[in-house]
Amino acid sequence: MDFDLTEEQRLLKESLDRLIGDRYAFEQRKSYGQNPEGWSRALWAQFAELGLLGLPFDEQYGGSAGGHVETMIAMESFGRALALEPYLATVVLGGGFLRHGGSTEQCSDLIPKIADGSLTVAFAHTERQSRYDLHDIETRAVRDGARWVLDGEKGVVLHGDTADKLIVAARVGGGRRDRDGIAVFIVDGNEAGVSRRGYPTQDGLRAAEIALSGVRVGPEAALGEPGAALPLIERVVDEAIAALCAEAVGAMAEMHDLTVEYLKTRRQFGREIGSFQILQHRAVDMLIALEQARSMAMFATMMAAEENAAERRNAVSAAKVQIGRSGKFISQQAIQLHGGIGMTIEYKVGHYFKRVTMIDTMFGDADHHLRELARRGAAPGVA
């Protein structure tokens, strides 16, 4: 495999790094988080101008026909900045459902609005009982003539409190844990019967608890074939996991850089603490864990386009395991090597720790994916 970036990809990385460097200092991030929406609309508009919001979409819909590598570049940069904007929710998740399951009419209507920054999307899927199982769904969609009526509750919907459109997974047939009988619908965030309770998450982002009571949508709201949507959900989530792995690498790289810089400048016992060999060894161990995570994130990126669902799932699960392990190790080392300052809310290394920890839990933590690999026979002998 060729892991070198093309000229266009290098230009994208350089442009994004400049923008993030100019507009996403730690104090600026704090001010963005204090906005009512929890992120910056002005910066979102700049993302649109730079073409970031249209990266994965076809040119006919206003996109730039980029691939998973371009998404990886963007997400790693966002990870370094601890970006608050709903890129994962809108472009990766929402855009993924449209790219893989949307009709020509749905794509023509919604993708240009995502690309120009005028539309945000959230994936309303998780329920109280479902944990990490994508097929565990109680929310129901019942036919009423040509229309569908949705009833149920969704939890921890990333950026669900401000999203213009919700991608809602609901059951049209079968029992709670059946793999068949699942559908996905596009629901207006302000539709009658939709109630949303937003709140900040531990990593500074926003999420919402969403209740649907007698929400009525037309047949045009269905993404793909109602009752056969689980493979679509799994594919989009696999792509989201690959993107999250790249974001985690960006956050881990920043934690490593912050720690090395601190070791070079913090003086104790009359000398810089970085001169102590034992601390140098710990910094090297952090770098090794980072490079392991980077390699697996690149592997997940390459495999995200794999049409074989089993091979794709195994690849992203393996990457998620390594990301979780590396993230925990690097975060703990960064906090310990910073000493007391690492525990303060005013210093940014703790915020990276929180974000990496949250990434580990999204769509299944390391332990979950390790068990899944064993269950599928991809990791023999692992319990």
Salt bridges, closest charged atoms under 4 A:
GLU7 OE1 - ARG10 NH2 2.77
ASP17 OD2 - LYS13 NZ 2.94
GLU27 OE2 - LYS30 NZ 3.40
GLU37 OE1 - ARG41 NE 2.87
GLU76 OE2 - ARG294 NH1 2.89
ASP109 OD1 - LYS113 NZ 3.17
GLU127 OE2 - LYS154 NZ 2.80
ASP133 OD2 - ARG177 NH1 3.03
ASP136 OD1 - ARG176 NE 2.77
ASP136 OD2 - ARG177 NH1 2.93
ASP144 OD2 - ARG216 NH1 2.76
ASP161 OD2 - ARG206 NE 2.92
ASP188 OD2 - LYS165 NZ 3.47
ASP203 OD2 - ARG355 NH1 2.61
GLU234 OE2 - ARG179 NH2 2.76
ASP238 OD2 - ARG312 NE 2.87
ASP238 OD1 - ARG313 NE 2.90
GLU239 OE2 - HIS68 NE2 3.74
GLU239 OE1 - ARG99 NH2 2.83
GLU239 OE2 - HIS100 NE2 2.65
GLU239 OE2 - ARG235 NE 3.97
GLU247 OE2 - ARG355 NE 2.80
GLU254 OE1 - ARG80 NH1 2.74
ASP257 OD2 - ARG80 NH1 3.25
ASP257 OD1 - HIS256 ND1 3.91
GLU272 OE2 - ARG267 NH1 2.79
GLU291 OE2 - ARG294 NE 3.53
GLU307 OE2 - ARG235 NH2 2.99
GLU372 OE1 - ARG375 NH2 2.73
GLU372 OE1 - ARG376 NH2 3.66
